[in-house]
């Protein structure tokens, strides 16, 4: 179900704690959006109002709204350069850092790479984005088990799952496949290729020597052997 239907009064929402579908009233608002070309963002008013109340000042809200509008239907993750954002908004870098730090603490944003962030779809869904799909993905991330990535501490599992959807990881994975000449390093297959972590020592900032190009079957077998 798409959250952007103009006549919808209520919407299906995945409860991130129980996994059950609930029905919530959907608030449509035209917010401060200097870079948005028409349309509406889908905002969960009660939860987001708490964020707005805490930030309170006009300058901090300007930062919030600008960051929100960086996310679009086709852009699940964005790079936030605090220095460039401060220059654009004519504010101090310290104030930008204060707002970003607060949004991270409030779980409004998640850092998934070097200056790369993801927006929590339980607060806001970008214009025309499939909100239910975004929330399902977010909910699935929170249900990961430690067995998924045995070398990572439990608190890192959510961040890791989000990171695997980021542009930064996709670029590194594509480069890994390219260097392997698009063949599995074990069996030579050219189908269903994936980038395998040989080590997690440089996680989120991987070097190519940390990765190995494997087909899906060899990737699964490698993880089974390492268990």
Residue frames relative to the residue before (quaternion, step in Angstrom):
aa qw qx qy qz dx dy dz
X 1.0000 0.0000 0.0000 0.0000 0.00 0.00 0.00
X 0.2968 -0.7700 0.5419 0.1594 3.53 -0.86 0.97
X 0.4389 -0.7427 0.4498 0.2312 3.57 -0.80 1.00
X 0.6503 0.5754 -0.3120 0.3857 3.58 1.21 -0.26
X 0.3578 0.7186 -0.5187 0.2944 3.59 1.18 0.36
X 0.4804 -0.7358 0.4005 0.2595 3.54 -0.57 1.18
X 0.7604 0.4030 -0.2184 0.4600 3.60 0.98 -0.76
X 0.4656 0.6969 -0.4425 0.3190 3.61 1.24 0.08
X 0.2362 -0.7686 0.5801 0.1301 3.58 -0.87 0.98
X 0.7850 0.1572 -0.0724 0.5948 3.56 1.12 -0.71
X 0.1556 -0.7982 0.5793 0.0557 3.54 -1.16 0.56
X 0.4901 -0.6353 0.5080 0.3132 3.53 -1.18 0.62
X 0.0095 -0.7944 0.6067 -0.0288 3.57 -0.88 0.97
X 0.3890 -0.6990 0.5490 0.2423 3.54 -0.99 0.87
X 0.3430 -0.7123 0.5716 0.2196 3.59 -0.77 1.00
X 0.3788 -0.7767 0.4563 0.2122 3.59 -0.45 1.22
X 0.6567 0.5011 -0.3183 0.4652 3.61 1.20 -0.28
X 0.7929 0.3053 -0.1434 0.5075 3.57 0.93 -0.94
X 0.4026 -0.7162 0.4755 0.3145 3.59 1.17 -0.54
X 0.5308 0.6349 -0.3992 0.3947 3.59 1.29 0.01
X 0.4545 -0.6533 0.5275 0.2972 3.58 -1.24 0.54
X 0.0578 -0.7827 0.6198 0.0039 3.57 -0.89 1.00
X 0.3612 -0.7186 0.5495 0.2262 3.55 -1.27 0.35
X 0.0162 -0.8117 0.5812 -0.0560 3.53 -0.65 1.17
X 0.5106 -0.6168 0.4957 0.3364 3.51 -1.17 0.60
X 0.2620 -0.7822 0.5525 0.1199 3.55 -0.89 0.99
X 0.2297 -0.7892 0.5601 0.1032 3.56 -0.72 1.10
X 0.1579 -0.7736 0.6072 0.0890 3.57 -0.79 1.01
X 0.0795 0.8002 -0.5902 0.0709 3.56 -0.75 0.97
X 0.3180 -0.6744 0.6205 0.2429 3.51 -1.28 0.49
X 0.1148 -0.8285 0.5476 0.0237 3.52 -0.24 1.30
X 0.6844 -0.4079 0.3783 0.4713 3.53 -1.36 -0.10
X 0.2076 0.7937 -0.5408 0.1857 3.62 -0.43 1.14
X 0.1462 -0.8477 0.5048 0.0724 3.59 0.29 1.21
X 0.7625 0.3575 -0.2060 0.4983 3.62 1.10 -0.55
X 0.5680 0.6104 -0.3852 0.3955 3.59 1.25 -0.02
X 0.2776 -0.7748 0.5502 0.1407 3.56 -0.88 1.00
X 0.8364 -0.2138 0.0895 0.4968 3.55 0.07 1.32
X 0.6875 0.5050 -0.3430 0.3934 3.55 -1.33 0.04
X 0.4537 -0.6863 0.5129 0.2449 3.52 -1.34 -0.05
X 0.3341 -0.6436 0.6359 0.2642 3.49 -1.31 0.46
X 0.3662 -0.7073 0.5531 0.2444 3.59 -1.14 0.56
X 0.0406 -0.8416 0.5349 -0.0629 3.55 -0.40 1.30
X 0.2875 -0.7204 0.6050 0.1799 3.54 -1.00 0.89
X 0.3613 -0.8317 0.3789 0.1850 3.47 0.15 1.46
X 0.6757 0.5159 -0.3216 0.4170 3.61 0.76 -0.97
X 0.7037 0.4605 -0.2661 0.4712 3.58 0.82 -1.02
X 0.7009 0.4700 -0.2855 0.4543 3.56 0.88 -0.89
X 0.5788 0.5894 -0.3745 0.4211 3.59 1.11 -0.58
X 0.6105 0.5482 -0.3512 0.4511 3.57 1.10 -0.64
X 0.6275 0.5234 -0.3230 0.4774 3.57 1.07 -0.78
X 0.6749 0.4993 -0.2902 0.4594 3.57 0.88 -0.97
X 0.6370 0.5276 -0.3232 0.4598 3.58 1.01 -0.81
X 0.6777 0.4993 -0.2958 0.4515 3.59 0.91 -0.90
X 0.6887 0.4680 -0.2905 0.4715 3.59 0.98 -0.78
X 0.0947 -0.9003 0.4188 0.0711 3.54 1.21 -0.75
X 0.7606 0.3916 -0.2498 0.4536 3.65 0.55 -1.03
X 0.6264 -0.5656 0.3953 0.3626 3.55 -1.19 0.62
X 0.6494 0.5300 -0.3140 0.4459 3.57 0.98 -0.86
X 0.6803 0.4818 -0.2898 0.4702 3.59 0.91 -0.91
X 0.6461 0.5079 -0.3219 0.4701 3.57 1.03 -0.75
X 0.5867 0.5669 -0.3563 0.4554 3.56 1.12 -0.66
X 0.6439 0.5090 -0.3063 0.4821 3.56 1.03 -0.83
X 0.6456 0.5348 -0.3127 0.4466 3.58 0.92 -0.95
X 0.7124 0.4604 -0.2707 0.4553 3.57 0.72 -1.05
X 0.6300 0.5317 -0.3350 0.4562 3.58 1.04 -0.71
X 0.6497 0.5024 -0.3097 0.4791 3.57 0.99 -0.84
X 0.6382 0.5410 -0.3328 0.4351 3.60 0.89 -0.90
X 0.7259 0.4608 -0.2451 0.4480 3.55 0.90 -0.93
X 0.5046 0.6134 -0.4329 0.4263 3.56 1.29 0.08
X 0.6548 0.4842 -0.3007 0.4962 3.58 1.23 -0.50
X 0.0357 -0.8031 0.5945 -0.0162 3.58 -0.93 0.92
X 0.7600 -0.3581 0.2853 0.4613 3.54 -1.35 -0.03
X 0.7920 0.3005 -0.1353 0.5140 3.56 0.93 -0.91
X 0.6929 0.4257 -0.2745 0.5132 3.58 1.25 0.15
X 0.1299 -0.8280 0.5444 0.0350 3.56 0.02 1.34
X 0.7765 0.2019 -0.1161 0.5855 3.58 1.15 -0.59
X 0.0837 -0.7930 0.6018 0.0445 3.58 -1.11 0.64
X 0.3916 -0.6735 0.5702 0.2607 3.54 -1.26 0.45
X 0.1161 -0.7886 0.6025 0.0399 3.57 -0.77 1.06
X 0.1015 -0.7773 0.6205 0.0190 3.53 -0.47 1.25
X 0.3697 -0.7811 0.4577 0.2094 3.56 -0.25 1.29
X 0.6456 0.5312 -0.3244 0.4425 3.58 1.00 -0.79
X 0.6853 0.4695 -0.2825 0.4798 3.58 0.90 -0.93
X 0.6425 0.5203 -0.3273 0.4575 3.58 1.03 -0.77
X 0.6308 0.5304 -0.3293 0.4608 3.58 1.02 -0.78
X 0.6596 0.5035 -0.3020 0.4693 3.57 0.98 -0.84
X 0.6468 0.5317 -0.3101 0.4504 3.57 1.00 -0.86
X 0.7650 0.3632 -0.1827 0.4994 3.58 0.91 -0.95
X 0.3688 -0.7485 0.4664 0.2937 3.58 1.35 -0.09
X 0.4879 0.6118 -0.4484 0.4321 3.52 0.96 1.05
X 0.6033 -0.5690 0.4053 0.3847 3.58 -1.23 0.24
X 0.5760 -0.5771 0.4491 0.3652 3.56 -1.18 0.59
X 0.6018 0.5745 -0.3521 0.4287 3.56 1.07 -0.72
X 0.6633 0.4910 -0.3132 0.4701 3.60 0.94 -0.83
X 0.6239 0.5321 -0.3380 0.4619 3.59 0.99 -0.81
X 0.6657 0.5082 -0.2945 0.4602 3.57 0.91 -0.95
X 0.6213 0.5482 -0.3321 0.4508 3.57 1.07 -0.78
X 0.6804 0.4828 -0.2869 0.4708 3.59 0.92 -0.92
X 0.6625 0.5019 -0.3095 0.4619 3.58 0.89 -0.91
X 0.6434 0.5215 -0.3182 0.4614 3.58 0.97 -0.84
X 0.6463 0.5132 -0.3164 0.4678 3.58 1.00 -0.83
X 0.6692 0.5075 -0.3015 0.4514 3.61 0.92 -0.92
X 0.6244 0.5192 -0.3328 0.4795 3.58 1.11 -0.63
X 0.6674 0.5034 -0.2919 0.4647 3.56 0.95 -0.93
X 0.6980 0.4608 -0.2600 0.4826 3.58 1.06 -0.77
X 0.4396 -0.7100 0.4351 0.3366 3.60 1.33 -0.04
X 0.3661 0.7176 -0.4969 0.3226 3.58 1.21 0.55
X 0.7627 0.1494 -0.0810 0.6240 3.54 1.19 -0.71
X 0.1607 -0.7398 0.6390 0.1360 3.55 -1.32 0.42
X 0.3110 -0.7238 0.5800 0.2074 3.56 -0.94 0.88
X 0.0681 -0.8309 0.5523 -0.0057 3.58 -0.67 1.11
X 0.7920 0.0518 -0.0445 0.6067 3.57 1.27 0.10
X 0.7381 -0.3697 0.2944 0.4814 3.55 -1.26 -0.26
X 0.8358 -0.1326 0.0161 0.5326 3.58 -0.30 1.33
X 0.5567 0.5928 -0.3926 0.4295 3.59 1.24 0.37
X 0.0789 -0.8302 0.5506 -0.0383 3.55 -0.79 1.10
X 0.2128 -0.7355 0.6268 0.1446 3.52 -1.35 0.44
X 0.3915 -0.7282 0.5237 0.2054 3.58 -1.06 0.82
X 0.4479 -0.6904 0.5041 0.2622 3.57 -0.94 0.91
X 0.3109 -0.7934 0.4928 0.1764 3.64 -0.47 1.15
X 0.5473 0.5800 -0.4188 0.4344 3.59 1.26 0.11
X 0.6543 0.4420 -0.3132 0.5276 3.56 1.33 -0.01
X 0.8091 -0.0812 0.1263 0.5681 3.56 0.82 -1.03
X 0.1700 -0.7604 0.6205 0.0889 3.54 -1.10 0.82
X 0.4679 -0.6942 0.4620 0.2927 3.64 -0.69 1.00
X 0.6764 -0.5041 0.3709 0.3883 3.54 -1.28 0.54
X 0.8585 0.0901 -0.1337 0.4867 3.53 -0.94 1.11
X 0.4928 0.6498 -0.4472 0.3674 3.63 1.20 0.04
X 0.4827 -0.6406 0.5114 0.3085 3.56 -1.21 0.53
X 0.2687 -0.8252 0.4797 0.1292 3.55 0.02 1.33
X 0.6482 0.5230 -0.3289 0.4452 3.59 0.94 -0.83
X 0.6455 0.5120 -0.3168 0.4699 3.57 1.00 -0.80
X 0.6500 0.5168 -0.3184 0.4572 3.58 0.93 -0.87
X 0.6799 0.4868 -0.2894 0.4659 3.57 0.97 -0.86
X 0.6092 0.5341 -0.3560 0.4658 3.59 1.06 -0.66
X 0.6493 0.5122 -0.3125 0.4673 3.57 0.97 -0.88
X 0.6579 0.5108 -0.3078 0.4599 3.56 0.95 -0.93
X 0.6614 0.5130 -0.3030 0.4556 3.59 0.96 -0.91
X 0.6411 0.5274 -0.3225 0.4548 3.58 1.01 -0.81
X 0.6151 0.5650 -0.3441 0.4290 3.55 1.05 -0.75
X 0.6914 0.4923 -0.2823 0.4471 3.57 0.99 -0.80
X 0.6824 0.4930 -0.2827 0.4597 3.60 1.24 -0.29
X 0.3705 0.7456 -0.4847 0.2682 3.59 1.24 0.18
X 0.3107 -0.7302 0.5736 0.2031 3.56 -1.10 0.62
X 0.6460 -0.5277 0.3847 0.3952 3.54 -1.23 0.42
X 0.5881 0.6015 -0.3631 0.4007 3.58 1.15 -0.60
X 0.5397 0.6331 -0.4057 0.3785 3.60 1.16 -0.45
X 0.7745 0.0102 0.0160 0.6323 3.56 0.97 -0.87
X 0.2427 -0.8499 0.4469 0.1381 3.53 0.23 1.30
X 0.6887 0.4998 -0.2931 0.4359 3.59 1.07 -0.62
X 0.6461 0.5198 -0.3228 0.4563 3.59 1.25 -0.17
X 0.4825 -0.6307 0.5090 0.3322 3.61 -1.06 0.65
X 0.6738 -0.5450 0.3201 0.3828 3.56 -1.13 0.68
X 0.6635 0.5310 -0.3191 0.4194 3.59 0.94 -0.82
X 0.6664 0.5095 -0.3022 0.4528 3.60 1.23 -0.37
X 0.4849 0.7146 -0.4217 0.2764 3.58 1.20 -0.34
X 0.6590 0.5081 -0.3139 0.4572 3.58 0.91 -0.89
X 0.6646 0.5040 -0.3073 0.4580 3.55 0.86 -0.96
X 0.6440 0.5345 -0.3180 0.4455 3.60 0.99 -0.84
X 0.6553 0.5166 -0.3131 0.4535 3.58 0.92 -0.91
X 0.6525 0.4952 -0.3136 0.4803 3.58 0.95 -0.81
X 0.6282 0.5639 -0.3255 0.4260 3.55 1.00 -0.89
X 0.6470 0.5383 -0.3233 0.4326 3.60 1.00 -0.77
X 0.6658 0.4640 -0.3029 0.4996 3.61 1.27 -0.20
X 0.5470 0.6618 -0.3776 0.3469 3.57 1.27 -0.22
X 0.6129 -0.5483 0.4236 0.3799 3.56 -1.26 0.44
X 0.6071 0.5790 -0.3516 0.4155 3.58 1.06 -0.76
X 0.6846 0.4637 -0.2831 0.4859 3.58 0.91 -0.92
X 0.6440 0.5329 -0.3330 0.4363 3.60 0.91 -0.88
X 0.6334 0.5238 -0.3315 0.4632 3.59 1.03 -0.76
X 0.6712 0.4909 -0.2983 0.4686 3.60 0.94 -0.89
X 0.6532 0.5139 -0.3116 0.4605 3.57 1.00 -0.84
X 0.6523 0.5136 -0.3066 0.4654 3.59 0.97 -0.84
X 0.6403 0.5141 -0.3185 0.4736 3.57 1.04 -0.78
X 0.6081 0.5553 -0.3360 0.4570 3.58 1.07 -0.76
X 0.6750 0.4892 -0.2860 0.4726 3.58 0.91 -0.93
X 0.6350 0.5412 -0.3176 0.4505 3.55 1.03 -0.85
X 0.6745 0.4952 -0.2907 0.4641 3.60 0.92 -0.93
X 0.6846 0.4565 -0.2738 0.4980 3.57 1.18 -0.59
X 0.4267 -0.7233 0.4334 0.3270 3.56 1.38 0.14
X 0.5887 -0.6388 0.3344 0.3654 3.51 1.13 0.90
X 0.5631 0.5345 -0.4199 0.4701 3.54 0.95 1.03
X 0.5305 -0.6132 0.4803 0.3346 3.57 -1.12 0.68
X 0.4777 -0.7015 0.4561 0.2677 3.57 -0.85 0.99
X 0.7018 0.4632 -0.2672 0.4707 3.60 1.18 -0.46
X 0.8406 0.1751 -0.0639 0.5085 3.58 0.65 -1.09
X 0.4960 -0.6888 0.4108 0.3329 3.58 1.24 -0.21
X 0.4044 0.7250 -0.4698 0.3001 3.59 1.27 0.08
X 0.2889 -0.7534 0.5659 0.1693 3.56 -1.16 0.64
X 0.6092 0.5676 -0.3404 0.4369 3.60 1.29 0.13
X 0.8639 0.1063 -0.0803 0.4857 3.55 -1.26 0.62
X 0.1712 0.8274 -0.5134 0.1501 3.57 0.86 1.00
X 0.0456 -0.7889 0.6127 -0.0143 3.57 -1.07 0.84
X 0.4185 -0.6718 0.5438 0.2789 3.55 -1.25 0.38
X 0.1767 -0.7995 0.5718 0.0522 3.56 -0.68 1.16
X 0.3868 -0.7004 0.5513 0.2365 3.57 -1.02 0.85
X 0.2475 -0.7483 0.5986 0.1431 3.59 -0.65 1.09
X 0.7770 0.0217 -0.0034 0.6292 3.55 1.21 -0.58
X 0.3135 -0.7390 0.5638 0.1941 3.57 -1.20 0.54
X 0.3081 0.7975 -0.4772 0.2031 3.57 1.26 0.28
X 0.7842 0.2536 -0.1320 0.5507 3.60 1.07 -0.73
X 0.1146 0.8455 -0.5132 0.0933 3.55 1.14 0.70
X 0.7974 0.2138 -0.2579 0.5019 3.55 -1.03 1.08
X 0.7597 0.1815 -0.1385 0.6088 3.59 1.27 -0.24
X 0.0842 0.8678 -0.4870 0.0516 3.60 1.05 0.79
X 0.3258 -0.6697 0.6320 0.2143 3.50 -1.31 0.64
X 0.6173 -0.5701 0.3696 0.3965 3.59 -1.09 0.51
X 0.6270 0.5364 -0.3492 0.4441 3.61 1.10 -0.56
X 0.5863 0.5668 -0.3679 0.4469 3.59 1.28 -0.17
X 0.7342 0.4279 -0.1990 0.4882 3.57 1.26 -0.47
X 0.1223 -0.7712 0.6213 0.0660 3.54 -1.29 0.46
X 0.3707 -0.7272 0.5367 0.2139 3.55 -0.92 0.92
X 0.0783 0.7988 -0.5875 0.1030 3.57 -0.62 1.17
X 0.4689 -0.6074 0.5352 0.3532 3.56 -1.21 0.41
X 0.7010 -0.4848 0.3122 0.4196 3.56 -1.22 0.37
X 0.6677 0.5129 -0.3053 0.4448 3.59 0.93 -0.89
X 0.6854 0.4660 -0.2851 0.4814 3.60 0.90 -0.91
X 0.5941 0.5658 -0.3541 0.4488 3.56 1.15 -0.67
X 0.6629 0.5000 -0.2989 0.4704 3.57 0.93 -0.92
X 0.6712 0.5074 -0.2973 0.4513 3.56 0.92 -0.94
X 0.6203 0.5507 -0.3359 0.4463 3.58 1.05 -0.76
X 0.6724 0.4806 -0.2959 0.4789 3.57 0.97 -0.86
X 0.6244 0.5302 -0.3493 0.4550 3.60 1.04 -0.68
X 0.6541 0.5199 -0.3064 0.4561 3.58 1.01 -0.85
X 0.7017 0.4797 -0.2649 0.4554 3.57 1.11 -0.71
X 0.5304 0.6443 -0.4068 0.3716 3.58 1.27 -0.17
